[in-house]
């Protein structure tokens, strides 16, 4: 009798647990693209990129000035002076190369820093909506997407309304 009663009880408890789960979806990238604050983030990112380009230009101008000065004065320099100037120029070349390599990473880090408060805002609104509507799990829809999503469980529009973003 125990051998029959235990599996039935286990099946009943499992069915109750599954029945209580409610899964929804959200497209955070779509919400982000509609947030008015995104314009400010894009402007700040453009300003940061312009600053990096200006910094690079200063380095390149300094490099070009040192190369010209070296070329103009090389005839009057002693060997140790030539070697020192050449090392200085090589160091500047390396510095410029590193700056160019790291530039895209610096822009990406800045973008992440600027977008983080917006994602946090979306996350808080999602948490409130999910709790209010009884969702136990919410999946993020990405460009790779899910194979199938029932629109009635998509919380994107509800979260947008909660954030005061107009639906278009």
C-alpha positions as CSV (number, residue, x, y, z in Angstrom):
1,X,0.0,0.0,0.0
2,X,2.9,2.4,0.9
3,X,4.5,1.6,-2.5
4,X,1.4,2.9,-4.3
5,X,0.5,5.8,-2.0
6,X,3.9,7.5,-2.0
7,X,4.3,7.8,-5.9
8,X,0.7,9.2,-6.1
9,X,1.4,11.7,-3.4
10,X,4.7,12.7,-5.1
11,X,2.9,13.1,-8.4
12,X,0.2,15.3,-6.8
13,X,2.8,17.6,-5.1
14,X,4.8,17.9,-8.4
15,X,1.6,18.8,-10.3
16,X,0.8,21.5,-7.8
17,X,4.2,23.0,-8.0
18,X,4.1,23.0,-11.8
19,X,0.6,24.5,-11.8
20,X,1.8,27.4,-9.6
21,X,4.5,28.4,-12.0
22,X,3.7,31.4,-14.3
23,X,6.3,32.3,-16.8
24,X,6.4,35.6,-18.8
25,X,8.7,37.3,-21.2
26,X,10.1,40.8,-21.7
27,X,12.0,42.5,-24.4
28,X,14.3,44.9,-22.5
29,X,16.1,46.1,-25.6
30,X,12.8,47.3,-27.1
31,X,11.8,49.1,-23.9
32,X,15.3,50.6,-23.7
33,X,15.0,51.9,-27.3
34,X,11.7,53.7,-26.4
35,X,13.0,55.3,-23.2
36,X,13.4,59.1,-23.4
37,X,16.5,58.9,-21.2
38,X,18.3,57.0,-24.0
39,X,18.8,60.2,-25.9
40,X,20.8,61.7,-23.0
41,X,22.9,58.5,-22.8
42,X,23.6,58.6,-26.6
43,X,24.6,62.3,-26.3
44,X,26.9,61.5,-23.3
45,X,28.4,58.6,-25.2
46,X,29.0,60.8,-28.2
47,X,30.7,63.4,-26.1
48,X,32.9,60.7,-24.5
49,X,33.9,59.4,-27.9
50,X,34.7,63.0,-29.0
51,X,36.9,63.4,-25.9
52,X,38.7,60.2,-26.7
53,X,39.3,61.3,-30.3
54,X,40.6,64.7,-29.0
55,X,43.0,62.9,-26.7
56,X,44.2,60.7,-29.5
57,X,44.7,63.7,-31.7
58,X,46.9,65.3,-29.0
59,X,49.0,62.2,-28.8
60,X,49.4,62.0,-32.6
61,X,50.3,65.7,-32.8
62,X,52.9,65.3,-30.1
63,X,54.3,62.3,-31.8
64,X,54.5,64.1,-35.2
65,X,56.2,67.1,-33.5
66,X,58.8,64.9,-31.9
67,X,59.5,63.0,-35.1
68,X,59.9,66.3,-37.0
69,X,62.2,67.7,-34.3
70,X,64.2,64.5,-34.4
71,X,64.5,64.6,-38.2
72,X,65.5,68.3,-38.2
73,X,68.1,68.0,-35.5
74,X,69.5,64.5,-36.1
75,X,72.7,65.8,-37.8
76,X,73.7,67.7,-34.7
77,X,72.9,65.0,-32.1
78,X,75.3,62.7,-30.5
79,X,74.7,58.9,-30.6
80,X,73.3,58.8,-27.0
81,X,70.9,61.7,-27.8
82,X,69.8,60.0,-31.0
83,X,69.1,56.8,-29.1
84,X,67.2,58.6,-26.3
85,X,65.0,60.5,-28.9
86,X,64.4,57.3,-30.9
87,X,63.2,55.4,-27.7
88,X,61.0,58.4,-26.8
89,X,59.4,58.2,-30.3
90,X,59.0,54.4,-30.1
91,X,57.3,54.8,-26.7
92,X,54.9,57.4,-28.2
93,X,54.1,55.0,-31.1
94,X,53.4,52.2,-28.7
95,X,51.3,54.5,-26.5
96,X,49.2,55.6,-29.6
97,X,48.8,52.0,-30.7
98,X,47.6,50.9,-27.2
99,X,45.2,53.9,-27.0
100,X,43.7,52.9,-30.4
101,X,43.3,49.3,-29.3
102,X,41.7,50.2,-26.0
103,X,39.5,52.9,-27.5
104,X,36.6,50.6,-28.4
105,X,36.8,48.9,-25.0
106,X,36.7,52.2,-23.3
107,X,33.6,53.3,-25.3
108,X,31.9,50.0,-24.5
109,X,32.7,50.4,-20.7
110,X,31.3,53.9,-20.8
111,X,28.2,52.7,-22.6
112,X,27.6,50.0,-20.0
113,X,28.1,52.5,-17.2
114,X,25.6,54.9,-18.8
115,X,23.0,52.2,-19.6
116,X,23.1,50.5,-16.2
117,X,20.7,52.9,-14.5
118,X,18.2,52.4,-17.3
119,X,18.4,48.6,-17.0
120,X,18.0,49.0,-13.3
121,X,14.9,51.1,-13.8
122,X,13.4,48.5,-16.2
123,X,14.3,45.7,-13.7
124,X,12.5,47.4,-10.8
125,X,9.4,48.0,-12.9
126,X,9.5,44.4,-14.1
127,X,9.8,43.1,-10.5
128,X,6.7,45.2,-9.5
129,X,4.7,44.0,-12.5
130,X,5.8,40.3,-12.1
131,X,4.9,40.3,-8.4
132,X,1.6,42.1,-9.0
133,X,0.6,39.6,-11.7
134,X,1.9,36.5,-10.0
135,X,4.7,35.6,-12.4
136,X,7.3,33.2,-10.9
137,X,9.8,33.5,-13.8
138,X,10.3,36.1,-16.6
139,X,12.6,35.3,-19.5
140,X,14.3,38.0,-21.5
141,X,13.7,38.0,-25.3
142,X,16.9,38.7,-27.2
143,X,17.7,39.0,-30.8
144,X,18.3,35.3,-30.9
145,X,14.8,35.0,-29.4
146,X,12.8,32.1,-28.2
147,X,11.3,29.5,-30.5
148,X,7.7,30.5,-29.4
149,X,6.3,33.1,-27.1
150,X,2.6,33.5,-26.3
151,X,1.9,37.2,-26.5
152,X,-0.5,37.1,-23.5
153,X,2.5,36.3,-21.3
154,X,4.7,39.1,-22.7
155,X,5.2,41.8,-20.0
156,X,7.0,44.3,-22.3
157,X,4.0,46.6,-22.8
158,X,2.9,46.4,-19.2
159,X,6.4,47.4,-18.0
160,X,6.5,50.2,-20.6
161,X,3.2,51.5,-19.2
162,X,4.6,51.3,-15.6
163,X,7.6,53.3,-16.7
164,X,5.4,55.9,-18.5
165,X,6.7,55.1,-21.9
166,X,4.1,55.6,-24.6
167,X,3.1,52.5,-26.6
168,X,3.4,53.1,-30.3
